[in-house]
């Protein structure tokens, strides 16, 4: 119980990294700093501009009868 109280007071927790199983002391449970950096490098991507195709109604769609009234 003393270890838990000491960890709460210091704001850090000792545990094994769930990714590389190295012993770490971090504020929150999760991958260690080295694993987080590697994940960011592996998973990051450049932003791309995607142009959406212009809307074209289907051929089976007929105009509204009210709109055709003259």
C-alpha positions as YAML, in Angstrom:
chain: A
units: angstrom
residues:
- id: 1
  name: UNK
  ca: [0.00, 0.00, 0.00]
- id: 2
  name: UNK
  ca: [2.96, 2.34, 0.60]
- id: 3
  name: UNK
  ca: [4.11, 1.95, -3.02]
- id: 4
  name: UNK
  ca: [0.67, 2.94, -4.26]
- id: 5
  name: UNK
  ca: [0.56, 6.01, -1.99]
- id: 6
  name: UNK
  ca: [4.07, 7.04, -3.08]
- id: 7
  name: UNK
  ca: [3.14, 6.62, -6.74]
- id: 8
  name: UNK
  ca: [-0.01, 8.71, -6.28]
- id: 9
  name: UNK
  ca: [1.95, 11.44, -4.50]
- id: 10
  name: UNK
  ca: [4.66, 11.62, -7.17]
- id: 11
  name: UNK
  ca: [2.21, 11.38, -10.10]
- id: 12
  name: UNK
  ca: [4.11, 8.52, -11.76]
- id: 13
  name: UNK
  ca: [3.59, 4.77, -12.00]
- id: 14
  name: UNK
  ca: [6.15, 2.00, -12.51]
- id: 15
  name: UNK
  ca: [5.07, -0.62, -15.07]
- id: 16
  name: UNK
  ca: [6.24, -2.56, -18.13]
- id: 17
  name: UNK
  ca: [5.64, -0.99, -21.52]
- id: 18
  name: UNK
  ca: [2.82, -2.99, -23.14]
- id: 19
  name: UNK
  ca: [4.55, -2.73, -26.51]
- id: 20
  name: UNK
  ca: [8.24, -3.47, -25.83]
- id: 21
  name: UNK
  ca: [7.99, -4.84, -22.25]
- id: 22
  name: UNK
  ca: [10.72, -2.49, -20.97]
- id: 23
  name: UNK
  ca: [10.34, -1.26, -17.38]
- id: 24
  name: UNK
  ca: [9.24, 2.42, -17.39]
- id: 25
  name: UNK
  ca: [8.09, 5.11, -14.98]
- id: 26
  name: UNK
  ca: [5.42, 7.29, -16.58]
- id: 27
  name: UNK
  ca: [2.48, 9.43, -15.48]
- id: 28
  name: UNK
  ca: [-0.02, 7.24, -17.37]
- id: 29
  name: UNK
  ca: [-0.16, 3.58, -18.40]
- id: 30
  name: UNK
  ca: [0.62, 3.03, -22.07]
- id: 31
  name: UNK
  ca: [3.53, 2.77, -24.49]
- id: 32
  name: UNK
  ca: [6.84, 4.24, -23.34]
- id: 33
  name: UNK
  ca: [8.23, 7.46, -24.83]
- id: 34
  name: UNK
  ca: [10.41, 5.60, -27.33]
- id: 35
  name: UNK
  ca: [7.50, 3.46, -28.53]
- id: 36
  name: UNK
  ca: [5.23, 6.53, -28.81]
- id: 37
  name: UNK
  ca: [7.84, 8.29, -30.94]
- id: 38
  name: UNK
  ca: [8.19, 5.24, -33.18]
- id: 39
  name: UNK
  ca: [4.40, 4.90, -33.53]
- id: 40
  name: UNK
  ca: [4.07, 8.59, -34.44]
- id: 41
  name: UNK
  ca: [6.78, 8.21, -37.09]
- id: 42
  name: UNK
  ca: [5.23, 5.02, -38.51]
- id: 43
  name: UNK
  ca: [1.59, 6.16, -38.47]
- id: 44
  name: UNK
  ca: [1.92, 9.80, -39.53]
- id: 45
  name: UNK
  ca: [0.91, 10.80, -43.02]
- id: 46
  name: UNK
  ca: [1.01, 13.97, -45.07]
- id: 47
  name: UNK
  ca: [-2.26, 15.83, -45.53]
- id: 48
  name: UNK
  ca: [-3.64, 15.49, -49.03]
- id: 49
  name: UNK
  ca: [-6.13, 17.56, -51.00]
- id: 50
  name: UNK
  ca: [-8.86, 15.31, -52.27]
- id: 51
  name: UNK
  ca: [-11.17, 16.63, -54.96]
- id: 52
  name: UNK
  ca: [-14.69, 15.28, -54.71]
- id: 53
  name: UNK
  ca: [-16.30, 14.45, -58.04]
- id: 54
  name: UNK
  ca: [-19.00, 16.86, -59.17]
- id: 55
  name: UNK
  ca: [-22.54, 15.70, -58.44]
- id: 56
  name: UNK
  ca: [-24.37, 14.27, -61.42]
- id: 57
  name: UNK
  ca: [-27.95, 13.07, -60.94]
- id: 58
  name: UNK
  ca: [-28.76, 9.53, -61.94]
- id: 59
  name: UNK
  ca: [-30.35, 9.05, -65.34]
- id: 60
  name: UNK
  ca: [-33.54, 7.56, -63.88]
- id: 61
  name: UNK
  ca: [-34.27, 10.74, -61.88]
- id: 62
  name: UNK
  ca: [-36.95, 12.89, -63.52]
- id: 63
  name: UNK
  ca: [-37.49, 16.59, -62.85]
- id: 64
  name: UNK
  ca: [-40.23, 17.63, -60.47]
- id: 65
  name: UNK
  ca: [-43.57, 18.25, -62.24]
- id: 66
  name: UNK
  ca: [-44.08, 21.55, -60.40]
- id: 67
  name: UNK
  ca: [-40.68, 22.77, -61.54]
- id: 68
  name: UNK
  ca: [-41.62, 22.06, -65.17]
- id: 69
  name: UNK
  ca: [-44.82, 24.17, -65.01]
- id: 70
  name: UNK
  ca: [-44.65, 27.35, -67.06]
...
